[in-house]
Amino acid sequence: MKLKLLIVAILIITGCKHEKKRVADNHDMTKHEVNDKMNSSDVVLEVYNYNGFEKFLNKKDDKIYVINFWATWCAPCVKELPYFEKLNSQYRDKNVEVILVSLDFPHLYESKLKPFIKKRKLKSKVIALDDVDMNSWIPKVNKDWSGSIPATIIYKNDSKKFFEKSFTYEGLEAEVKHFLN
């Protein structure tokens, strides 16, 4: 599994090597808001390290949570985002909350992620997970997760299902309906 994670990390790093790097020390960060300078100033992005993010994985309030891990550079992730948006819209009144967890690189928040959120008019809660210690937090999310995206967790209280795959709307809705019964 560590070899897979290393390969994924290398592919990610080499794919973005031409982007301008933003230097940030986030070791003690739990949440901060990133202000946009590229005409997306109305987009507020919550950024967490794993310790700050973990609370989203363990809520016990009888609500159904659909947590999707994605990135703007992941074509299958982008393709399925409208399904999560539709689910959010159609099931909001049924106690379902969709949370889109971006794994985009911090230096791309301003130039890629926030403009993407604005252009796509995403209504679901979007947060960024900025924690470079993938070998530590990925198995905490799910012990079987290889680290590839898209990946989705659907849970209600102590009942949880993990999916390391892309969804159609029908497939996503069917999984959520299991939790509604």
C-alpha positions in Angstrom: 0.0 0.0 0.0 2.9 2.4 0.8 4.2 1.8 -2.7 0.9 2.7 -4.3 0.8 5.9 -2.2 4.3 6.8 -3.2 3.4 6.3 -6.9 0.3 8.4 -6.5 2.3 11.1 -4.7 5.0 11.2 -7.4 2.4 11.4 -10.2 0.7 14.3 -8.4 3.9 16.2 -7.8 5.2 15.8 -11.3 1.9 16.7 -12.8 2.0 20.1 -11.1 5.7 20.9 -11.3 5.1 23.9 -13.5 2.8 25.7 -11.1 4.0 28.5 -8.9 4.5 27.1 -5.4 2.9 28.7 -2.4 4.8 28.3 0.8 2.7 27.6 3.9 3.4 26.0 7.2 0.2 24.1 8.2 1.5 21.7 10.8 -0.6 23.3 13.5 -3.5 24.4 11.3 -7.0 23.1 12.0 -9.0 25.6 10.0 -8.4 28.8 8.1 -10.1 30.7 5.4 -8.4 31.4 2.1 -9.2 34.7 0.5 -9.4 34.8 -3.3 -7.6 37.4 -5.4 -8.8 36.1 -8.8 -12.4 37.4 -8.9 -13.7 34.6 -6.7 -13.6 36.6 -3.5 -17.1 35.5 -2.5 -15.9 31.9 -2.3 -14.9 31.0 1.2 -12.8 27.9 1.5 -12.3 26.1 4.8 -8.9 24.4 5.0 -8.1 21.6 7.5 -5.3 19.3 8.3 -6.4 15.8 9.2 -6.8 16.5 12.9 -9.2 19.3 12.1 -11.0 17.4 9.3 -11.6 14.2 11.4 -14.7 15.6 13.0 -16.5 15.4 9.7 -16.0 11.6 9.7 -17.5 10.9 13.1 -20.7 12.9 13.6 -23.4 11.1 15.4 -26.5 13.2 14.9 -28.8 10.9 12.9 -27.9 12.8 9.7 -26.6 10.9 6.6 -23.2 12.3 5.5 -21.9 11.8 2.0 -18.2 12.7 2.0 -16.5 12.7 -1.4 -12.8 13.0 -1.8 -11.9 14.6 -5.2 -9.6 17.1 -6.9 -10.0 19.5 -9.9 -7.2 17.6 -11.7 -9.0 14.3 -11.4 -11.3 13.8 -14.5 -13.4 11.0 -13.0 -13.9 13.2 -9.9 -15.0 16.2 -11.9 -17.3 14.0 -14.0 -19.2 12.8 -11.0 -19.5 16.1 -9.1 -22.9 17.0 -10.7 -24.3 13.8 -9.2 -23.2 14.8 -5.7 -24.7 18.3 -6.4 -28.0 16.8 -7.5 -28.1 14.5 -4.5 -27.4 17.5 -2.2 -30.2 19.4 -3.8 -32.8 16.6 -3.8 -32.0 15.1 -0.4 -31.2 18.1 1.7 -34.7 18.0 3.3 -34.2 14.3 4.1 -31.4 15.0 6.5 -28.6 14.3 4.0 -25.5 16.5 3.9 -22.9 16.3 1.1 -19.4 17.4 1.8 -16.9 17.7 -1.0 -13.3 17.3 0.3 -10.8 18.7 -2.2 -7.4 17.2 -2.2 -6.0 19.9 -4.5 -2.6 21.3 -3.7 -2.6 24.4 -1.5 -0.7 26.4 -4.1 -3.7 25.8 -6.4 -6.5 27.0 -4.1 -6.5 30.5 -5.6 -5.8 29.7 -9.2 -7.7 26.5 -9.7 -9.9 25.4 -6.9 -11.8 28.5 -5.9 -12.4 29.6 -9.6 -13.6 26.0 -10.2 -16.1 26.2 -7.3 -17.4 29.5 -8.5 -17.6 28.5 -12.2 -19.4 25.2 -11.4 -21.6 27.0 -8.8 -21.1 24.2 -6.3 -23.7 24.4 -3.5 -22.5 21.5 -1.5 -20.1 22.3 1.4 -16.5 22.3 -0.1 -13.5 22.0 2.2 -9.9 21.4 1.4 -7.8 18.8 3.2 -4.3 20.0 3.4 -2.2 17.4 5.2 0.9 16.0 3.5 1.2 12.9 5.8 -1.0 10.8 3.5 0.5 7.5 4.9 -0.9 8.5 8.3 -4.4 9.8 7.5 -5.5 7.7 4.5 -5.8 4.5 6.6 -7.6 6.4 9.3 -10.3 7.4 6.8 -10.6 3.7 5.7 -8.1 0.9 6.2 -8.7 -0.5 2.7 -8.3 2.9 0.9 -5.3 2.8 -1.5 -5.4 6.6 -1.7 -6.8 6.9 -5.2 -9.7 9.2 -5.9 -12.6 9.6 -6.4 -13.4 8.0 -3.0 -16.6 8.4 -1.0 -17.8 7.6 2.5 -21.5 7.5 3.3 -22.4 7.2 6.9 -25.0 7.7 9.5 -24.0 7.5 13.2 -22.0 4.3 13.5 -23.0 2.7 10.1 -20.5 3.5 7.4 -19.7 2.4 3.8 -16.6 3.3 1.9 -16.3 3.4 -1.9 -13.1 3.8 -3.9 -14.8 4.3 -7.3 -16.8 6.7 -9.5 -20.5 6.9 -9.2 -23.5 7.4 -11.5 -26.3 9.4 -10.0 -28.4 6.3 -9.8 -25.7 4.3 -8.0 -25.1 7.2 -5.5 -28.8 7.6 -4.8 -29.2 3.9 -4.3 -26.4 3.8 -1.7 -27.9 6.8 0.2 -31.3 5.2 0.2 -29.9 2.2 2.1 -29.2 4.7 4.9 -32.7 6.2 4.7 -34.4 3.0 5.6 
